Amino acid sequence: MDTQGHNARVRSIPTVRASGVLAALAVLMAGTPAQAQQGSLAVAPIRPVVSVNVLMVKFVDQAADAIWTAAVKPPKSACEWEQVEYRATQLATTGTLLKVGGTGPKDMLWRDSPGWAEFADHMTDYALQAAQAATRKDLPALKAVGDKLILNCEACHRAFKPEIPTQGIATHLAHTSRSAEGLITTCR
């Protein structure tokens, strides 16, 4: 079996998918040529569809755990490093979503509060740094940015949600295993 060719094709899938998403976003942002020429493109507001709590438990917790787990149980294979990079990218994207707000009773109040966007932006920045560290397989850098990330998370929770309940939402998915704690799949 040609594993090098297979691995190259597998790695190119996210790149192709990301390119397609970026192209679609460019089309949506540009509107029609007539609208762009007239400057009359009306952008629909982004409407949150879940609560901040759901976003935190189902996305942020899962993604951040992978970074923190890798810092104490370092990835051993290229696949495991890729999983950390994937989760860090997921976390970075979620930082943007947090600035949209959510459907929970306090979510829009939090979104509009001083400091909320700054915490979300720091989370995004730290997550991007973690993704870069994972790409370079740089464990000291991953640990350092993981420390910054947890301090940011704790400060945000102190300011906005000190009780940190999950409201009964499951925090860890069944697809993780002992050999891949906090990761998406078990690497072979």
C-alpha positions in Angstrom: 0.0 0.0 0.0 1.3 3.4 -0.9 1.1 5.1 2.6 2.9 8.2 1.5 0.4 8.9 -1.3 -2.5 8.1 1.0 -1.1 10.3 3.8 -0.6 13.2 1.4 -4.2 12.8 0.1 -5.6 12.7 3.7 -3.7 15.8 4.7 -4.9 17.7 1.6 -8.6 17.1 2.4 -8.7 19.8 5.2 -6.8 22.2 2.9 -9.3 21.6 0.1 -12.2 21.8 2.4 -10.9 25.0 4.0 -10.3 26.5 0.6 -13.8 25.8 -0.4 -15.1 27.4 2.8 -13.0 30.5 2.3 -14.2 30.8 -1.3 -17.8 30.5 -0.2 -17.3 33.2 2.5 -15.7 35.5 -0.1 -18.7 35.1 -2.4 -21.1 35.7 0.5 -19.2 38.7 1.7 -18.8 40.2 -1.7 -22.5 40.0 -2.7 -23.3 40.6 -6.3 -21.0 42.8 -8.5 -23.9 45.4 -8.7 -24.2 45.5 -4.9 -20.5 45.9 -4.4 -20.4 48.7 -7.0 -23.3 50.5 -5.4 -22.0 49.9 -1.8 -25.4 48.6 -0.9 -24.6 45.2 0.4 -26.6 44.6 3.6 -25.0 42.1 5.9 -27.5 40.0 7.8 -26.7 39.8 11.5 -25.3 36.6 12.9 -27.9 35.0 15.1 -26.7 32.6 17.9 -28.4 29.2 17.8 -27.1 27.7 21.1 -26.3 29.0 24.5 -22.8 30.1 25.5 -22.9 27.2 28.0 -23.5 24.7 25.2 -20.6 26.3 23.2 -18.3 26.1 26.2 -19.1 22.5 27.1 -19.4 21.0 23.7 -16.6 22.9 22.0 -14.3 24.9 24.3 -13.9 22.2 27.0 -13.2 19.5 24.4 -10.7 21.5 22.4 -8.9 23.0 25.4 -8.6 19.6 27.1 -6.7 18.3 24.2 -4.1 21.1 24.5 -3.7 20.6 28.3 -3.6 16.8 28.0 -0.9 17.0 25.4 1.2 19.3 27.7 1.3 16.6 30.4 1.0 13.5 28.1 2.9 14.5 25.0 1.8 13.3 21.6 3.9 10.4 20.4 3.1 10.3 16.7 2.5 12.8 13.9 -1.2 11.8 14.0 -1.5 12.7 17.7 0.2 16.1 17.0 -2.3 16.7 14.2 -5.2 15.9 16.6 -3.9 18.6 19.0 -3.5 21.1 16.1 -7.1 20.3 15.0 -8.5 20.9 18.4 -6.5 24.1 18.9 -7.9 25.4 15.6 -11.4 24.4 16.8 -10.8 26.4 20.0 -9.6 29.4 18.0 -12.8 29.4 15.9 -14.9 29.1 19.0 -13.4 32.3 20.4 -15.0 34.2 17.5 -18.4 32.5 18.1 -18.3 33.5 21.7 -18.4 37.2 20.6 -21.7 36.5 18.8 -23.3 35.7 22.2 -25.8 32.9 22.7 -29.4 31.9 23.5 -28.9 31.6 27.3 -30.5 34.0 29.8 -27.3 36.0 30.4 -25.5 35.4 27.1 -26.2 38.7 25.4 -25.5 40.6 28.6 -22.1 38.9 28.8 -21.4 39.5 25.1 -22.1 43.2 25.6 -20.0 43.5 28.8 -16.6 45.1 29.0 -13.9 42.4 28.9 -16.0 39.7 27.2 -14.5 40.3 23.7 -11.0 40.7 25.2 -11.2 37.3 26.9 -12.6 35.7 23.7 -9.8 37.3 21.6 -7.1 36.1 24.0 -8.6 32.6 23.8 -8.4 32.7 20.0 -4.9 34.1 20.0 -3.7 31.4 22.5 -5.4 28.7 20.6 -3.7 29.8 17.3 -0.4 29.7 19.1 -1.2 26.2 20.4 -2.0 25.1 16.8 1.3 26.5 15.6 3.2 24.8 18.4 1.5 21.5 17.6 2.4 21.9 13.9 6.0 22.4 14.9 5.8 19.6 17.5 7.1 22.1 20.0 6.1 20.8 23.4 7.7 23.6 25.5 5.7 26.2 23.4 2.5 24.1 23.8 2.9 24.0 27.5 3.6 27.7 27.8 0.6 28.7 25.7 -1.5 26.1 27.6 -0.6 27.9 30.8 -1.7 31.3 29.3 -4.9 29.7 28.1 -5.9 28.3 31.5 -5.2 31.6 33.2 -7.4 33.4 30.6 -10.2 30.8 31.1 -10.1 31.1 34.9 -10.1 34.9 34.8 -13.1 34.9 32.4 -15.0 32.5 34.6 -14.2 34.6 37.7 -15.6 37.6 35.9 -18.6 36.1 34.2 -19.5 32.6 35.5 -17.8 31.7 38.8 -20.1 28.7 39.5 -19.0 27.0 36.2 -22.0 24.5 36.0 -22.6 22.4 32.9 -26.3 22.4 33.4 -26.4 18.7 32.8 -24.6 18.8 29.4 -22.2 15.9 28.8 -18.7 17.2 28.8 -16.8 14.3 27.2 -17.7 12.3 24.2 -17.4 8.5 23.9 -15.0 8.7 21.0 -12.1 9.5 23.3 -10.2 6.5 24.6 -7.6 5.9 27.3 -4.9 5.9 24.6 -6.1 9.2 23.2 -7.4 11.2 26.1 -8.8 14.5 24.9 -8.1 13.7 21.3 -10.5 13.1 18.5 -9.5 9.6 17.4 -7.1 6.9 18.4 -4.1 7.2 16.2 -2.5 4.0 14.8 
